[in-house]
Amino acid sequence: MNKQNKLAPFHVMIQPIGARCNLDCHYCYYLSKEKLYPENKSGMSIQLLESYTAQYIDAQSGPEITFAWQGGEPMLLGIEFFEHALRFQQKYKRDGVQIINTIQTNGTLIDDEWCRFFKENHFLIGISIDGPQSIHDTYRRDKAGNPTFHQVMKGISLLNKHKVEFNTLTTLHAANAPYPEQVYNFLRNEASSHFMQFIPIVERRKSKDNANSNNFDTVTDRSITPTQYGTFLISLFDKWVKQDVGRVFVQFFDVALAASAGYPPGLCVFAETCGSALALEHNGDLYSCDHYVDPKYKLGNITDKELLSLVNSQDQVRFGKNKKTKLPRYCMKCEYLSLCNGGCPKDRFIKSPDGEPGLNYLCEGYKLFFKHIQKPMQIMVDLLKQRRPPAEIMFMI
């Protein structure tokens, strides 16, 4: 491979099982991707796994290389698949490079054997859980429509038993948006989560008035509203900043702090441009992003063309730059632009107050939150520059 063509670090979400899953979560945007690959019965082949591993390691130039396993439910592939993955990683890794494996799971398949494997091989586990039982079971059901809360909590208990590192991923929607403190307390205490991620559910659908249009201009009743999103984050932040700074880590707040301090946000949603977080399907098809697994955004297949050349392609470069170049004028004049950079392009489907298309559906929520945190974030930035400890930061805020 021509080393001079290497880019800045990029990240690939590997979907080795495709969209196959043992659950049928009502809001899951990825389940519908099964229609793209109706022939997918067994997931990624071992031959393709080795080819991808070699290409991905060779394309990375940093001291750490992360393999991010997603789905669907990647644990359906079984431990043997991931044992192959580890062997290939060792086979192709360079001296001085650290390999990190993360896996995002619904948690229902975790048992002692899996935990021993995760612990022995230093996997970081992401567990999807939406809150207490009455909230979680609203939308997170299995294929037969049965609730899944107790299975997930059993999985978390086993991870704790085996001292496997994990974080929680909580989607925000109509069922949990009204209960921020209840959700936070549950995650912190019952779910013993000290690393939390929150992702807003924004499901688009065609309005009744435009049923024949190709534009999806309304959202489902399950979706969180912009105001709900802002007030949820504010409630969480107020509780976190009073009692848990330095003890509990909330991804959104870490990103906001970095942006407030003038550093890159570290999360693609708030980056100035896109293009560095791609998605690889089980058959080798590479897409611009896991939210854009659609024929229009397919870059090619890594069995036909090298991974790095696809990442470097004009289509992907254009995709990444569009996030910045297609911002409406309303965003360009916003005092919070440096914090959100317009948010994720997938949510930029409403019109600005002056009628220009491309405003983020969640804009109002972002504004509520960023306005609320200005003063405490500035205090934290100033104290961090002085290297104050977390307890002192909490006291002064």
C-alpha positions in Angstrom: 0.0 0.0 0.0 1.2 3.5 -0.7 1.8 5.0 2.7 1.8 8.6 1.5 -1.9 8.3 0.9 -2.7 7.8 4.6 -5.3 10.2 6.1 -5.7 11.5 9.5 -7.1 8.8 11.8 -10.5 7.4 10.7 -12.9 5.0 12.4 -14.9 2.2 11.1 -18.0 0.6 12.7 -17.9 -3.0 11.8 -21.3 -4.7 11.3 -20.1 -8.3 11.0 -23.6 -9.7 11.5 -25.2 -7.0 9.4 -28.6 -6.0 10.7 -29.5 -9.4 12.2 -30.5 -9.2 15.8 -32.3 -11.2 18.4 -34.3 -8.1 19.5 -36.9 -6.1 17.6 -36.6 -2.6 19.2 -39.4 -0.5 17.9 -37.2 2.5 17.1 -34.1 0.7 15.6 -33.2 2.3 12.3 -30.8 -0.5 11.4 -33.2 -3.4 11.4 -34.6 -2.3 8.1 -31.2 -2.7 6.5 -31.8 -6.4 6.4 -33.7 -5.7 3.2 -30.5 -4.6 1.5 -28.9 -8.0 2.2 -31.7 -10.7 2.2 -29.0 -13.4 1.6 -27.2 -12.7 4.8 -27.5 -15.9 6.8 -24.1 -16.3 8.5 -22.5 -12.9 8.8 -18.9 -12.0 7.8 -16.7 -14.7 6.5 -13.4 -15.5 8.2 -11.6 -14.8 4.9 -13.1 -11.3 4.7 -12.4 -10.7 8.4 -8.7 -11.4 7.8 -8.6 -9.1 4.8 -10.4 -6.3 6.6 -8.1 -6.6 9.6 -5.0 -6.4 7.5 -6.2 -3.4 5.5 -7.5 -1.5 8.6 -4.3 -1.9 10.6 -2.2 -1.0 7.6 -4.3 2.1 7.0 -3.9 3.5 10.5 -0.9 5.5 11.6 -1.6 6.2 15.3 -0.4 4.3 18.4 -3.9 2.9 19.1 -6.2 1.1 16.7 -9.8 0.4 17.7 -11.9 -2.3 16.3 -15.6 -1.4 17.0 -18.0 -4.3 16.6 -21.6 -3.4 16.1 -24.8 -4.8 14.7 -27.5 -5.9 14.7 -26.3 -8.0 17.6 -22.7 -9.0 17.0 -22.6 -11.6 19.8 -24.8 -13.8 17.6 -21.6 -14.7 15.7 -20.3 -16.5 18.8 -17.0 -16.4 20.6 -15.1 -18.3 17.9 -15.5 -15.5 15.4 -13.9 -13.0 17.8 -11.1 -15.4 18.6 -10.3 -15.4 14.9 -10.4 -11.6 15.0 -7.9 -11.4 17.8 -5.6 -13.8 16.0 -5.7 -11.7 12.9 -5.1 -8.5 14.9 -1.9 -10.0 16.4 -0.8 -11.3 13.0 -0.9 -7.9 11.3 -0.3 -5.4 14.1 2.9 -3.4 14.1 5.3 -3.2 17.1 4.4 -0.5 19.5 0.8 -0.4 18.4 -2.0 -1.1 20.9 -5.2 -2.8 19.6 -8.5 -2.0 21.4 -11.7 -3.9 20.9 -15.1 -2.5 21.7 -18.4 -4.3 21.2 -21.9 -2.7 21.3 -24.5 -5.2 22.5 -28.1 -5.4 23.8 -26.7 -7.5 26.7 -29.2 -10.3 26.5 -26.7 -13.0 25.4 -24.0 -12.3 28.0 -23.1 -15.3 30.1 -20.1 -16.4 32.2 -18.2 -17.7 29.2 -18.6 -14.5 27.3 -17.5 -12.5 30.4 -14.4 -14.6 30.8 -13.5 -14.0 27.1 -14.1 -10.2 27.4 -12.1 -9.9 30.6 -9.2 -12.0 29.3 -9.0 -10.0 26.1 -9.7 -6.5 27.5 -12.8 -5.8 25.5 -14.7 -2.6 26.3 -18.5 -3.4 26.3 -21.3 -1.0 25.4 -24.6 -2.0 26.9 -27.9 -0.6 25.5 -30.3 0.1 28.2 -33.0 2.8 28.3 -33.7 3.2 32.0 -35.8 1.4 34.7 -37.9 -1.6 33.7 -41.1 0.3 32.9 -39.2 2.6 30.6 -36.7 0.2 29.0 -39.4 -2.4 28.1 -41.6 0.2 26.3 -39.6 -0.1 23.1 -36.9 -2.7 23.7 -38.6 -6.0 23.0 -37.5 -9.3 21.5 -38.8 -10.9 18.3 -41.8 -12.3 20.1 -42.7 -9.0 21.7 -41.4 -10.0 25.1 -39.7 -7.5 27.5 -35.9 -7.6 27.8 -35.1 -5.6 30.9 -34.3 -8.6 33.2 -32.0 -10.2 30.6 -30.1 -7.0 30.2 -29.7 -6.5 34.0 -28.5 -10.1 34.3 -25.9 -9.3 31.7 -24.7 -6.2 33.6 -24.6 -8.2 36.8 -22.3 -10.8 35.1 -20.1 -8.1 33.7 -19.7 -6.6 37.2 -19.1 -10.1 38.6 -16.2 -10.7 36.2 -15.0 -7.0 36.5 -15.4 -6.4 32.7 -15.3 -2.7 31.8 -18.5 -1.4 30.3 -20.4 1.8 29.5 -24.1 2.3 28.9 -25.8 3.6 25.8 -29.3 5.1 26.4 -31.5 6.2 23.6 -33.7 9.2 24.4 -37.3 9.0 23.2 -40.9 9.7 24.2 -40.9 7.1 27.0 -37.9 8.3 28.9 -37.5 12.0 27.9 -39.9 13.2 30.7 -37.9 11.4 33.4 -34.2 12.6 33.3 -33.4 12.3 37.0 -35.1 8.9 37.3 -33.1 7.6 34.3 -29.8 9.1 35.6 -30.3 7.7 39.1 -31.1 4.3 37.7 -28.1 4.2 35.4 -25.8 5.5 38.2 -27.0 3.2 40.9 -28.9 0.1 39.7 -27.0 -0.3 36.5 -23.7 0.8 38.1 -22.8 2.9 35.1 -20.0 5.4 35.4 -19.6 6.0 31.7 -22.9 7.1 30.0 -23.9 7.9 26.4 -27.2 9.4 25.4 -28.5 9.3 21.8 -31.7 11.1 20.8 -34.2 9.1 18.7 -35.3 11.1 15.7 -37.4 8.9 13.4 -38.6 10.6 10.2 -41.7 9.6 8.3 -43.8 11.0 5.5 -46.6 13.4 6.5 -50.1 12.5 5.5 -50.3 15.5 3.3 -47.2 14.4 1.3 -47.7 10.7 1.2 -46.5 10.5 -2.4 -43.4 12.6 -1.8 -39.9 11.2 -1.3 -39.4 13.7 1.5 -39.8 12.5 5.1 -40.9 15.8 6.7 -42.4 14.7 10.0 -41.2 12.6 13.0 -42.8 9.6 14.7 -44.5 9.8 18.1 -41.6 7.8 19.6 -39.2 10.6 18.7 -37.9 13.0 21.3 -38.9 16.6 20.7 -36.2 19.4 20.6 -37.5 20.9 23.8 -37.5 17.6 25.6 -34.0 16.9 24.5 -32.7 20.3 25.8 -34.5 20.0 29.1 -33.5 16.4 29.6 -29.8 17.4 29.1 -30.2 20.4 31.4 -31.7 18.3 34.2 -28.9 15.7 33.8 -26.2 18.3 33.7 -27.4 20.1 36.9 -27.5 16.8 38.8 -24.2 15.6 37.4 -22.3 18.9 38.1 -23.5 19.1 41.7 -22.5 15.5 42.7 -20.7 13.5 40.1 -18.0 15.6 38.2 -14.9 13.4 38.1 -16.9 10.3 39.2 -19.4 9.8 36.4 -18.5 10.5 32.8 -21.3 11.6 30.4 -20.0 11.7 26.8 -22.1 14.7 25.8 -20.8 16.8 28.7 -17.2 15.8 28.0 -17.6 16.8 24.4 -19.2 20.2 25.4 -16.3 20.8 27.8 -13.7 20.1 25.1 -15.5 22.4 22.7 -15.8 25.1 25.3 -12.1 24.9 25.9 -11.4 25.3 22.2 -10.5 21.7 21.5 -11.9 19.4 18.8 -15.1 17.9 20.1 -14.0 14.2 19.7 -17.5 13.2 18.6 -18.5 13.2 14.9 -21.9 14.7 15.6 -20.3 18.0 16.7 -17.3 18.0 14.5 -17.0 20.7 11.8 -16.9 18.1 9.0 -17.9 14.4 8.7 -16.3 11.5 6.9 -14.0 10.0 9.5 -16.6 7.5 10.9 -17.6 4.9 8.3 -19.5 1.7 8.4 -18.5 -1.7 7.0 -21.2 -4.3 6.2 -20.7 -8.1 6.7 -20.0 -8.6 3.0 -17.3 -5.9 2.7 -19.5 -3.0 1.5 -18.2 0.3 2.9 -20.6 3.2 3.6 -20.0 6.8 4.4 -21.6 6.4 7.9 -23.6 3.9 9.8 -26.6 6.3 9.6 -26.2 6.3 5.8 -26.2 2.6 5.0 -28.0 3.3 1.7 -27.0 2.5 -1.9 -26.5 6.3 -2.5 -23.7 6.4 0.1 -22.0 3.1 -0.7 -18.4 3.8 -1.4 -17.5 0.3 -2.7 -16.4 -3.1 -1.5 -13.1 -3.7 0.2 -12.7 -7.0 -1.7 -12.7 -5.0 -5.0 -10.8 -1.8 -3.9 -8.5 -1.2 -0.9 -10.2 0.3 2.2 -7.9 3.3 2.3 -8.7 4.3 -1.3 -12.4 4.2 -0.5 -12.0 6.3 2.6 -9.9 8.7 0.5 -12.4 8.8 -2.4 -13.9 12.0 -3.7 -17.4 10.8 -2.8 -16.3 10.4 0.9 -14.4 13.7 0.9 -17.4 15.5 -0.5 -19.7 13.8 2.0 -17.5 15.0 4.8 -17.3 18.6 3.6 -21.0 18.9 2.9 -21.6 19.1 6.7 -19.9 22.4 6.8 -20.6 23.8 3.3 -24.3 23.1 3.5 -25.0 24.8 6.8 -27.8 27.4 6.5 -27.0 31.0 7.1 -29.0 30.9 10.3 -26.4 28.4 11.7 -23.5 30.5 10.5 -24.6 33.4 12.6 -25.4 31.4 15.7 -23.3 32.0 18.9 -23.2 28.2 19.5 -21.9 27.2 16.1 -18.5 26.2 17.5 -20.2 23.9 20.0 -22.5 22.0 17.7 -21.4 22.7 14.1 -24.9 22.1 13.0 -25.2 18.6 14.6 -25.6 15.4 12.7 -26.5 15.8 9.0 -29.1 13.1 9.3 -31.2 15.4 11.6 -30.8 18.5 9.4 -34.2 18.4 7.7 -36.2 21.3 8.9 -36.2 24.9 7.7 -34.6 27.9 9.6 -36.8 30.8 10.7 -36.0 32.6 7.4 -37.2 29.6 5.4 -33.8 28.1 4.4 -33.6 24.3 4.4 -31.0 22.3 6.4 -31.6 23.3 10.0 -31.1 20.6 12.6 -34.4 19.2 14.0 -32.8 19.3 17.5 -31.5 22.9 17.1 -33.9 24.4 19.7 -32.8 21.7 22.3 -29.1 22.4 21.6 -29.6 26.1 22.2 -31.4 25.6 25.5 -28.6 23.3 26.7 -25.6 25.3 25.5 -27.1 28.6 26.9 -27.7 26.9 30.3 -24.1 25.5 30.6 -22.2 28.6 29.5 -21.3 29.8 33.0 -20.5 26.4 34.7 -18.5 25.3 31.6 -16.4 28.4 31.7 -15.7 27.9 35.4 -14.6 24.3 34.6 -12.4 25.4 31.7 -10.7 28.0 33.9 -10.2 25.5 36.7 -8.9 22.8 34.4 -6.3 25.3 33.2 -5.2 25.6 36.8 -5.3 21.8 37.2 -7.9 22.0 40.0 -9.2 18.6 41.3 -12.8 17.5 40.5 -14.0 18.0 44.1 -12.8 21.6 44.1 -14.5 22.2 40.7 -17.8 20.9 42.1 -17.5 23.1 45.2 -17.0 26.3 43.1 -19.8 25.5 40.7 
